[in-house]
Amino acid sequence: MPFLSVLLVAALLLAGVAWLRSAEYDEQYTLFLTGGVARPIWGSDVITAGNVQALQSGRAGFFTIARDLRATDVHPPLYFWTIAEWRGLMGNSLVAARLASVLFSVVTLGLIAAIARSVGISTVAAMLLTVGCYGFAYTGAIARAFAMAQMLSVAGVAVLIIARRRPWSSFAAGTLLGAATFTNYLAAFVACAALLHTVVARGAAARQSPHLDGDCRVAAFLAMTVGFVVWLPGDLWFFLAQRQNRVGQFAPFEVVPALARLVQYSAANLFGGLPLYLNGVVRTASTMALAVLSVSLVALIVRRWHRIATPETRLLLVMTAAAPPIGLVLLGVVFDNSPVELRYLAFATPFVGLLLAAALPRYARCAVLAIQAIALIGLMTRPETMQPARATAIAVASLVHDGVVLLPHGNDGVGIVGAFAIESPTTLRLLVIGQEETPAAIRASASRYPRVVLALLGQDAASRATLPIMRQAFADPCWRAAGAALNVLVFDRNCGEECACAAGTSP
């Protein structure tokens, strides 16, 4: 009953996150790709939010998704193939797509419970401390591949721990870890840690027990490697075609900023953005307190190291928990960028949860869970942790009346337009403005409407470059400022005698 109760609470919590959070930029790639229009082309004509939603509601087939991914994106296909079938069963809404991640995360918690039970760790504590991790709850409720890749990674590690003496276990573990990389390339961090652990642990076992059959150890490692390598041709077929698709997505690598960001997001992975809800000295104090708490948790794990499961298992848990942050730094060095993101570090959270459950005394578990609960409430309710599509759409809907909304195109017309349209009434009129538009052309496009509302969503380089052009277009005698709100400016067209210029034609 405790196990089932925690699963139910976790499912409700993650479903709540999926329901309450604003639509996100990256989720639109999932919806458009599986809808059959990977990169929609927005012309100069007015469209409605309902038109955008309709483009996300199609049905893309297996080969269409593979072709579009190779041409336009930087991810492998397994998640998208799965979510296309899921949407066919559950519906086309964003929430329906997010619920697939909720299901994957609930399965992951069940696997964590199985690992914990097999090595003498409290199953309830391990599950609660994992779902309480901000990074786990966040990636477990968005329409992206992280939750599915994490489920497969944890399944591979679970097989290694629970069924390590079975003849099929190594190959099965390698196959699951390889499938995780075919879901999200960054799952390779955990997979490589597990493969490396097989070498290290078996070498240690050989030193302690020389009588063990060396051939069996080598065979197990080779079987795991074969299971993993089976997926590499598919990974490479997609990755080599995609490697130039998002050049410049991350800033160039610099050691100090990258490490500082790594520390910041590692703590946020556990406790979320609590300091964001505060101001001034209180924010600084809370940041320092969470930093001290994070260091203290690491110290407790080190201090109680020998009480954590068996030597082989605790080494595996530490290696898989440390692999994502170490892997991101190595990735930055190799490719000269800084890909340190909370969602990438979230691959470590199941193993961190197991370590904390094993190492922390009861009072410390309760304190950590209390802080995590506050962070998760913020995840569901606080705008500081959400992207701006919903809040901006609400403000626009209250101001637009019989006018038109101008929206920046962004890098590829997917993330900004899709997220804003999902959160808007279907009848809302939209004009998508590209970076190459001139102020005069923008005025001409809007001249048929008495009111123009600028949705100032600068979420990528192209959109940030477009916003000054949008503002400049209406710094004109034919238009007057009529209001403002969050990320919103409103302009009304002057129709009185004092306006001598024709709308849309003034220099």
Summary of the structure (lengths in Angstrom):
residues: 507
radius of gyration: 25.3
end to end distance: 72.2
largest distance: 100.0
contacts: 1784
relative contact order: 0.12
helix: 66%
strand: 6%
